Amino acid sequence: MSNTFFLHTFILLLVGNVKSLPLDETAQAILQHNVNELKQTVVGLTQEVEELKHPKVVAFLAELGGNYFFPTYGQTLVYNQVHLNTGHGYSEYQCVFTAPVNGILF
């Protein structure tokens, strides 16, 4: 069974226990607030795990147009022919490649 299942089960048990505790209204409200925050955390972490299971793959292969033998710093290189644009990281309209992660790209 997955860790998510156990976490959801734990929260359900916690919610049931919070509602059955003989506490005053203030303590009950504080505990319920904490349980709600835990639920939100579980939802966020579950979404993050799903995103990490399916990383975005981005690659492009293109040919330069024009004279870019000595490009200047900050100059946008416009590709005149795009052969591969997996993941649509390169925008032919804006002439910009957006990497999905920081780092060195080859």
VEXPANU-308676 format. One record per residue: residue number from 1; residue in three letters; z, x, y of N, C-alpha, C in turn. Coordinates in Angstrom, 1 decimal, decimal comma. Layout:
REM VEXPANU-308676
<num=NUM&residuo=ALA&n.z=Z&n.x=X&n.y=Y&ca.z=Z&ca.x=X&ca.y=Y&c.z=Z&c.x=X&c.y=Y>
...
This chain:
REM VEXPANU-308676
<num=1&residuo=MET&n.z=0,0&n.x=0,8&n.y=-1,2&ca.z=0,0&ca.x=0,0&ca.y=0,0&c.z=0,0&c.x=0,9&c.y=1,2>
<num=2&residuo=SER&n.z=-0,6&n.x=0,4&n.y=2,3&ca.z=-0,7&ca.x=1,2&ca.y=3,5&c.z=0,6&c.x=1,2&c.y=4,3>
<num=3&residuo=ASN&n.z=0,7&n.x=2,2&n.y=5,1&ca.z=1,9&ca.x=2,3&ca.y=6,0&c.z=1,9&c.x=1,2&c.y=7,0>
<num=4&residuo=THR&n.z=0,7&n.x=0,7&n.y=7,4&ca.z=0,7&ca.x=-0,4&ca.y=8,3&c.z=1,4&c.x=-1,7&c.y=7,7>
<num=5&residuo=PHE&n.z=1,1&n.x=-1,9&n.y=6,4&ca.z=1,7&ca.x=-3,0&ca.y=5,7&c.z=3,2&c.x=-2,9&c.y=5,8>
<num=6&residuo=PHE&n.z=3,8&n.x=-1,8&n.y=5,5&ca.z=5,2&ca.x=-1,6&ca.y=5,5&c.z=5,8&c.x=-1,7&c.y=6,9>
<num=7&residuo=LEU&n.z=5,1&n.x=-1,2&n.y=7,9&ca.z=5,5&ca.x=-1,4&ca.y=9,2&c.z=5,6&c.x=-2,8&c.y=9,7>
<num=8&residuo=HIS&n.z=4,5&n.x=-3,6&n.y=9,3&ca.z=4,5&ca.x=-5,0&ca.y=9,7&c.z=5,6&c.x=-5,7&c.y=9,0>
<num=9&residuo=THR&n.z=5,8&n.x=-5,4&n.y=7,7&ca.z=6,9&ca.x=-6,0&ca.y=6,9&c.z=8,2&c.x=-5,8&c.y=7,6>
<num=10&residuo=PHE&n.z=8,4&n.x=-4,5&n.y=8,0&ca.z=9,7&ca.x=-4,1&ca.y=8,6&c.z=9,9&c.x=-4,9&c.y=9,9>
<num=11&residuo=ILE&n.z=8,9&n.x=-5,1&n.y=10,7&ca.z=9,0&ca.x=-5,8&ca.y=11,9&c.z=9,3&c.x=-7,3&c.y=11,7>
<num=12&residuo=LEU&n.z=8,6&n.x=-7,8&n.y=10,7&ca.z=8,9&ca.x=-9,2&ca.y=10,3&c.z=10,4&c.x=-9,4&c.y=9,9>
<num=13&residuo=LEU&n.z=10,8&n.x=-8,5&n.y=9,1&ca.z=12,3&ca.x=-8,6&ca.y=8,7&c.z=13,2&c.x=-8,4&c.y=9,9>
<num=14&residuo=LEU&n.z=12,8&n.x=-7,5&n.y=10,8&ca.z=13,6&ca.x=-7,3&ca.y=12,0&c.z=13,6&c.x=-8,5&c.y=12,9>
<num=15&residuo=VAL&n.z=12,5&n.x=-9,2&n.y=13,0&ca.z=12,4&ca.x=-10,4&ca.y=13,8&c.z=13,3&c.x=-11,4&c.y=13,2>
<num=16&residuo=GLY&n.z=13,2&n.x=-11,6&n.y=11,9&ca.z=14,1&ca.x=-12,6&ca.y=11,2&c.z=15,5&c.x=-12,3&c.y=11,4>
<num=17&residuo=ASN&n.z=15,9&n.x=-11,0&n.y=11,3&ca.z=17,3&ca.x=-10,6&ca.y=11,4&c.z=17,8&c.x=-10,8&c.y=12,9>
<num=18&residuo=VAL&n.z=16,9&n.x=-10,5&n.y=13,8&ca.z=17,3&ca.x=-10,6&ca.y=15,2&c.z=17,7&c.x=-12,1&c.y=15,5>
<num=19&residuo=LYS&n.z=16,9&n.x=-13,0&n.y=15,0&ca.z=17,1&ca.x=-14,4&ca.y=15,3&c.z=18,3&c.x=-15,0&c.y=14,6>
<num=20&residuo=SER&n.z=18,7&n.x=-14,3&n.y=13,5&ca.z=19,9&ca.x=-14,9&ca.y=12,8&c.z=21,2&c.x=-14,2&c.y=13,2>
<num=21&residuo=LEU&n.z=21,2&n.x=-13,2&n.y=14,0&ca.z=22,4&ca.x=-12,5&ca.y=14,4&c.z=23,2&c.x=-13,4&c.y=15,3>
<num=22&residuo=PRO&n.z=24,6&n.x=-13,4&n.y=15,1&ca.z=25,4&ca.x=-14,2&ca.y=16,0&c.z=25,7&c.x=-13,4&c.y=17,3>
<num=23&residuo=LEU&n.z=24,8&n.x=-13,3&n.y=18,2&ca.z=24,9&ca.x=-12,6&ca.y=19,4&c.z=24,9&c.x=-13,5&c.y=20,6>
<num=24&residuo=ASP&n.z=25,3&n.x=-13,0&n.y=21,7&ca.z=25,2&ca.x=-13,8&ca.y=22,9&c.z=23,7&c.x=-13,8&c.y=23,4>
<num=25&residuo=GLU&n.z=23,4&n.x=-14,6&n.y=24,3&ca.z=22,0&ca.x=-14,8&ca.y=24,7&c.z=21,4&c.x=-13,5&c.y=25,3>
<num=26&residuo=THR&n.z=22,2&n.x=-12,7&n.y=26,1&ca.z=21,7&ca.x=-11,5&ca.y=26,7&c.z=21,3&c.x=-10,5&c.y=25,6>
<num=27&residuo=ALA&n.z=22,2&n.x=-10,3&n.y=24,6&ca.z=22,0&ca.x=-9,3&ca.y=23,6&c.z=20,8&c.x=-9,8&c.y=22,7>
<num=28&residuo=GLN&n.z=20,7&n.x=-11,1&n.y=22,5&ca.z=19,5&ca.x=-11,6&ca.y=21,8&c.z=18,2&c.x=-11,4&c.y=22,5>
<num=29&residuo=ALA&n.z=18,2&n.x=-11,6&n.y=23,8&ca.z=17,0&ca.x=-11,3&ca.y=24,6&c.z=16,6&c.x=-9,9&c.y=24,6>
<num=30&residuo=ILE&n.z=17,6&n.x=-9,0&n.y=24,7&ca.z=17,3&ca.x=-7,5&ca.y=24,7&c.z=16,7&c.x=-7,1&c.y=23,4>
<num=31&residuo=LEU&n.z=17,3&n.x=-7,6&n.y=22,3&ca.z=16,7&ca.x=-7,3&ca.y=21,0&c.z=15,3&c.x=-7,9&c.y=20,8>
<num=32&residuo=GLN&n.z=15,1&n.x=-9,1&n.y=21,2&ca.z=13,8&ca.x=-9,7&ca.y=21,1&c.z=12,8&c.x=-8,9&c.y=21,9>
<num=33&residuo=HIS&n.z=13,2&n.x=-8,5&n.y=23,1&ca.z=12,3&ca.x=-7,7&ca.y=23,9&c.z=11,9&c.x=-6,4&c.y=23,2>
<num=34&residuo=ASN&n.z=12,9&n.x=-5,7&n.y=22,6&ca.z=12,6&ca.x=-4,5&ca.y=21,9&c.z=11,7&c.x=-4,7&c.y=20,7>
<num=35&residuo=VAL&n.z=11,9&n.x=-5,8&n.y=20,0&ca.z=11,0&ca.x=-6,2&ca.y=18,9&c.z=9,6&c.x=-6,4&c.y=19,4>
<num=36&residuo=ASN&n.z=9,4&n.x=-7,1&n.y=20,5&ca.z=8,1&ca.x=-7,4&ca.y=21,1&c.z=7,4&c.x=-6,0&c.y=21,5>
<num=37&residuo=GLU&n.z=8,2&n.x=-5,1&n.y=22,0&ca.z=7,6&ca.x=-3,8&ca.y=22,4&c.z=7,2&c.x=-3,1&c.y=21,1>
<num=38&residuo=LEU&n.z=7,9&n.x=-3,1&n.y=20,1&ca.z=7,6&ca.x=-2,5&ca.y=18,8&c.z=6,3&c.x=-3,1&c.y=18,2>
<num=39&residuo=LYS&n.z=6,1&n.x=-4,4&n.y=18,4&ca.z=4,9&ca.x=-5,1&ca.y=17,9&c.z=3,7&c.x=-4,6&c.y=18,7>
<num=40&residuo=GLN&n.z=3,8&n.x=-4,5&n.y=20,0&ca.z=2,7&ca.x=-3,9&ca.y=20,8&c.z=2,4&c.x=-2,5&c.y=20,4>
<num=41&residuo=THR&n.z=3,4&n.x=-1,7&n.y=20,2&ca.z=3,2&ca.x=-0,3&ca.y=19,7&c.z=2,4&c.x=-0,3&c.y=18,4>
<num=42&residuo=VAL&n.z=2,8&n.x=-1,1&n.y=17,5&ca.z=2,1&ca.x=-1,2&ca.y=16,2&c.z=0,6&c.x=-1,6&c.y=16,4>
<num=43&residuo=VAL&n.z=0,4&n.x=-2,5&n.y=17,2&ca.z=-1,0&ca.x=-3,0&ca.y=17,5&c.z=-1,8&c.x=-1,8&c.y=18,1>
<num=44&residuo=GLY&n.z=-1,2&n.x=-1,1&n.y=19,1&ca.z=-1,9&ca.x=0,0&ca.y=19,7&c.z=-2,2&c.x=1,1&c.y=18,7>
<num=45&residuo=LEU&n.z=-1,2&n.x=1,5&n.y=17,9&ca.z=-1,4&ca.x=2,5&ca.y=16,9&c.z=-2,4&c.x=2,2&c.y=15,9>
<num=46&residuo=THR&n.z=-2,4&n.x=0,9&n.y=15,5&ca.z=-3,4&ca.x=0,5&ca.y=14,5&c.z=-4,8&c.x=0,6&c.y=15,0>
<num=47&residuo=GLN&n.z=-5,0&n.x=0,2&n.y=16,3&ca.z=-6,3&ca.x=0,4&ca.y=16,9&c.z=-6,7&c.x=1,8&c.y=17,0>
<num=48&residuo=GLU&n.z=-5,7&n.x=2,7&n.y=17,3&ca.z=-6,0&ca.x=4,1&ca.y=17,5&c.z=-6,4&c.x=4,7&c.y=16,1>
<num=49&residuo=VAL&n.z=-5,7&n.x=4,3&n.y=15,0&ca.z=-6,0&ca.x=4,8&ca.y=13,7&c.z=-7,4&c.x=4,4&c.y=13,3>
<num=50&residuo=GLU&n.z=-7,8&n.x=3,1&n.y=13,6&ca.z=-9,1&ca.x=2,7&ca.y=13,3&c.z=-10,2&c.x=3,5&c.y=14,0>
<num=51&residuo=GLU&n.z=-9,9&n.x=3,8&n.y=15,3&ca.z=-10,9&ca.x=4,5&ca.y=16,1&c.z=-11,0&c.x=6,0&c.y=15,5>
<num=52&residuo=LEU&n.z=-9,9&n.x=6,5&n.y=15,1&ca.z=-10,0&ca.x=7,9&ca.y=14,5&c.z=-10,7&c.x=7,9&c.y=13,1>
<num=53&residuo=LYS&n.z=-10,7&n.x=6,8&n.y=12,4&ca.z=-11,4&ca.x=6,7&ca.y=11,1&c.z=-12,9&c.x=6,8&c.y=11,3>
<num=54&residuo=HIS&n.z=-13,4&n.x=6,3&n.y=12,5&ca.z=-14,8&ca.x=6,2&ca.y=12,7&c.z=-15,1&c.x=6,9&c.y=14,0>
<num=55&residuo=PRO&n.z=-15,2&n.x=8,3&n.y=14,0&ca.z=-15,5&ca.x=9,0&ca.y=15,2&c.z=-16,9&c.x=8,8&c.y=15,7>
<num=56&residuo=LYS&n.z=-17,1&n.x=8,8&n.y=17,0&ca.z=-18,4&ca.x=8,6&ca.y=17,5&c.z=-19,3&c.x=9,9&c.y=17,4>
<num=57&residuo=VAL&n.z=-20,4&n.x=9,8&n.y=16,8&ca.z=-21,3&ca.x=10,9&ca.y=16,6&c.z=-22,4&c.x=10,9&c.y=17,7>
<num=58&residuo=VAL&n.z=-22,5&n.x=12,0&n.y=18,4&ca.z=-23,5&ca.x=12,1&ca.y=19,4&c.z=-24,3&c.x=13,3&c.y=19,3>
<num=59&residuo=ALA&n.z=-25,6&n.x=13,2&n.y=19,3&ca.z=-26,5&ca.x=14,4&ca.y=19,2&c.z=-27,8&c.x=14,1&c.y=19,9>
<num=60&residuo=PHE&n.z=-28,4&n.x=15,1&n.y=20,6&ca.z=-29,7&ca.x=14,9&ca.y=21,1&c.z=-30,5&c.x=16,2&c.y=21,1>
<num=61&residuo=LEU&n.z=-31,8&n.x=16,0&n.y=21,0&ca.z=-32,8&ca.x=17,1&ca.y=20,9&c.z=-33,9&c.x=16,7&c.y=21,9>
<num=62&residuo=ALA&n.z=-34,1&n.x=17,6&n.y=22,9&ca.z=-35,0&ca.x=17,3&ca.y=23,9&c.z=-35,8&c.x=18,5&c.y=24,4>
<num=63&residuo=GLU&n.z=-36,9&n.x=18,3&n.y=25,1&ca.z=-37,6&ca.x=19,4&ca.y=25,7&c.z=-37,5&c.x=19,3&c.y=27,2>
<num=64&residuo=LEU&n.z=-37,4&n.x=20,5&n.y=27,9&ca.z=-37,3&ca.x=20,5&ca.y=29,3&c.z=-38,7&c.x=20,4&c.y=30,0>
<num=65&residuo=GLY&n.z=-38,7&n.x=19,7&n.y=31,1&ca.z=-39,9&ca.x=19,6&ca.y=31,9&c.z=-39,7&c.x=20,4&c.y=33,2>
<num=66&residuo=GLY&n.z=-40,7&n.x=20,9&n.y=33,8&ca.z=-40,6&ca.x=21,6&ca.y=35,1&c.z=-40,2&c.x=23,0&c.y=34,9>
<num=67&residuo=ASN&n.z=-39,8&n.x=23,7&n.y=36,0&ca.z=-39,5&ca.x=25,1&ca.y=36,0&c.z=-38,0&c.x=25,3&c.y=36,0>
<num=68&residuo=TYR&n.z=-37,4&n.x=25,6&n.y=34,9&ca.z=-36,0&ca.x=25,8&ca.y=34,8&c.z=-35,6&c.x=27,1&c.y=34,2>
<num=69&residuo=PHE&n.z=-36,5&n.x=28,1&n.y=34,5&ca.z=-36,3&ca.x=29,4&ca.y=33,9&c.z=-34,9&c.x=30,0&c.y=34,5>
<num=70&residuo=PHE&n.z=-34,7&n.x=29,8&n.y=35,8&ca.z=-33,4&ca.x=30,2&ca.y=36,4&c.z=-32,7&c.x=29,0&c.y=37,1>
<num=71&residuo=PRO&n.z=-32,1&n.x=28,1&n.y=36,3&ca.z=-31,5&ca.x=27,0&ca.y=36,9&c.z=-30,3&c.x=27,4&c.y=37,7>
<num=72&residuo=THR&n.z=-30,0&n.x=26,7&n.y=38,8&ca.z=-28,9&ca.x=27,0&ca.y=39,6&c.z=-27,6&c.x=26,2&c.y=39,1>
<num=73&residuo=TYR&n.z=-26,5&n.x=26,7&n.y=39,5&ca.z=-25,2&ca.x=26,1&ca.y=39,1&c.z=-25,2&c.x=24,6&c.y=39,6>
<num=74&residuo=GLY&n.z=-24,9&n.x=23,7&n.y=38,7&ca.z=-24,8&ca.x=22,3&ca.y=39,1&c.z=-26,1&c.x=21,6&c.y=39,1>
<num=75&residuo=GLN&n.z=-27,2&n.x=22,3&n.y=38,8&ca.z=-28,5&ca.x=21,6&ca.y=38,8&c.z=-28,6&c.x=20,7&c.y=37,6>
<num=76&residuo=THR&n.z=-29,2&n.x=19,5&n.y=37,7&ca.z=-29,4&ca.x=18,6&ca.y=36,6&c.z=-30,7&c.x=19,0&c.y=36,0>
<num=77&residuo=LEU&n.z=-30,7&n.x=19,3&n.y=34,7&ca.z=-31,9&ca.x=19,6&ca.y=33,9&c.z=-32,5&c.x=18,3&c.y=33,4>
<num=78&residuo=VAL&n.z=-33,7&n.x=18,0&n.y=33,8&ca.z=-34,3&ca.x=16,8&ca.y=33,4&c.z=-35,2&c.x=17,1&c.y=32,2>
<num=79&residuo=TYR&n.z=-35,0&n.x=16,4&n.y=31,1&ca.z=-35,8&ca.x=16,6&ca.y=29,9&c.z=-37,0&c.x=15,6&c.y=30,0>
<num=80&residuo=ASN&n.z=-38,2&n.x=16,2&n.y=29,7&ca.z=-39,4&ca.x=15,3&ca.y=29,8&c.z=-39,7&c.x=14,7&c.y=28,5>
<num=81&residuo=GLN&n.z=-39,1&n.x=15,1&n.y=27,4&ca.z=-39,4&ca.x=14,5&ca.y=26,1&c.z=-38,1&c.x=14,6&c.y=25,3>
<num=82&residuo=VAL&n.z=-37,6&n.x=13,4&n.y=24,9&ca.z=-36,4&ca.x=13,3&ca.y=24,1&c.z=-36,8&c.x=12,9&c.y=22,7>
<num=83&residuo=HIS&n.z=-36,5&n.x=13,8&n.y=21,7&ca.z=-36,9&ca.x=13,6&ca.y=20,3&c.z=-35,8&c.x=12,9&c.y=19,5>
<num=84&residuo=LEU&n.z=-34,6&n.x=13,2&n.y=19,8&ca.z=-33,5&ca.x=12,6&ca.y=19,1&c.z=-32,4&c.x=12,3&c.y=20,1>
<num=85&residuo=ASN&n.z=-31,8&n.x=11,1&n.y=20,0&ca.z=-30,7&ca.x=10,7&ca.y=20,9&c.z=-29,7&c.x=9,8&c.y=20,1>
<num=86&residuo=THR&n.z=-29,1&n.x=10,4&n.y=19,0&ca.z=-28,2&ca.x=9,7&ca.y=18,2&c.z=-26,9&c.x=9,4&c.y=19,0>
<num=87&residuo=GLY&n.z=-26,5&n.x=8,2&n.y=19,0&ca.z=-25,2&ca.x=7,8&ca.y=19,7&c.z=-25,5&c.x=7,5&c.y=21,1>
<num=88&residuo=HIS&n.z=-26,7&n.x=7,7&n.y=21,6&ca.z=-27,1&ca.x=7,4&ca.y=23,0&c.z=-26,2&c.x=8,2&c.y=24,0>
<num=89&residuo=GLY&n.z=-25,9&n.x=9,4&n.y=23,7&ca.z=-25,1&ca.x=10,3&ca.y=24,6&c.z=-25,9&c.x=10,7&c.y=25,8>
<num=90&residuo=TYR&n.z=-27,3&n.x=10,8&n.y=25,6&ca.z=-28,1&ca.x=11,2&ca.y=26,7&c.z=-28,8&c.x=10,0&c.y=27,4>
<num=91&residuo=SER&n.z=-28,6&n.x=9,9&n.y=28,7&ca.z=-29,2&ca.x=8,7&ca.y=29,4&c.z=-30,5&c.x=9,2&c.y=30,0>
<num=92&residuo=GLU&n.z=-31,6&n.x=8,7&n.y=29,6&ca.z=-32,9&ca.x=9,1&ca.y=30,1&c.z=-33,1&c.x=8,6&c.y=31,6>
<num=93&residuo=TYR&n.z=-32,3&n.x=7,6&n.y=31,9&ca.z=-32,5&ca.x=7,0&ca.y=33,3&c.z=-31,6&c.x=7,8&c.y=34,3>
<num=94&residuo=GLN&n.z=-30,5&n.x=8,3&n.y=33,9&ca.z=-29,6&ca.x=9,1&ca.y=34,8&c.z=-29,8&c.x=10,6&c.y=34,6>
<num=95&residuo=CYS&n.z=-30,5&n.x=11,0&n.y=33,5&ca.z=-30,7&ca.x=12,4&ca.y=33,1&c.z=-29,4&c.x=13,1&c.y=32,9>
<num=96&residuo=VAL&n.z=-28,5&n.x=12,5&n.y=32,2&ca.z=-27,2&ca.x=13,0&ca.y=32,0&c.z=-26,8&c.x=12,9&c.y=30,5>
<num=97&residuo=PHE&n.z=-26,2&n.x=13,9&n.y=29,9&ca.z=-25,7&ca.x=13,9&ca.y=28,6&c.z=-24,2&c.x=13,7&c.y=28,7>
<num=98&residuo=THR&n.z=-23,6&n.x=12,7&n.y=28,1&ca.z=-22,1&ca.x=12,5&ca.y=28,1&c.z=-21,6&c.x=12,9&c.y=26,7>
<num=99&residuo=ALA&n.z=-20,7&n.x=13,9&n.y=26,7&ca.z=-20,1&ca.x=14,3&ca.y=25,4&c.z=-18,9&c.x=13,4&c.y=25,1>
<num=100&residuo=PRO&n.z=-18,7&n.x=12,9&n.y=23,9&ca.z=-17,6&ca.x=12,1&ca.y=23,5&c.z=-16,3&c.x=12,8&c.y=23,5>
<num=101&residuo=VAL&n.z=-16,3&n.x=14,1&n.y=23,4&ca.z=-15,0&ca.x=14,9&ca.y=23,4&c.z=-15,2&c.x=16,1&c.y=24,2>
<num=102&residuo=ASN&n.z=-14,1&n.x=16,7&n.y=24,7&ca.z=-14,2&ca.x=18,0&ca.y=25,4&c.z=-14,4&c.x=19,1&c.y=24,4>
<num=103&residuo=GLY&n.z=-15,0&n.x=20,2&n.y=24,9&ca.z=-15,2&ca.x=21,4&ca.y=24,0&c.z=-16,6&c.x=22,0&c.y=24,3>
<num=104&residuo=ILE&n.z=-16,8&n.x=22,9&n.y=23,4&ca.z=-18,1&ca.x=23,7&ca.y=23,4&c.z=-19,1&c.x=22,9&c.y=22,6>
<num=105&residuo=LEU&n.z=-20,2&n.x=22,6&n.y=23,1&ca.z=-21,3&ca.x=21,9&ca.y=22,4&c.z=-22,5&c.x=22,8&c.y=22,1>
<num=106&residuo=PHE&n.z=-23,0&n.x=22,7&n.y=20,9&ca.z=-24,2&ca.x=23,5&ca.y=20,6&c.z=-25,4&c.x=22,7&c.y=20,5>
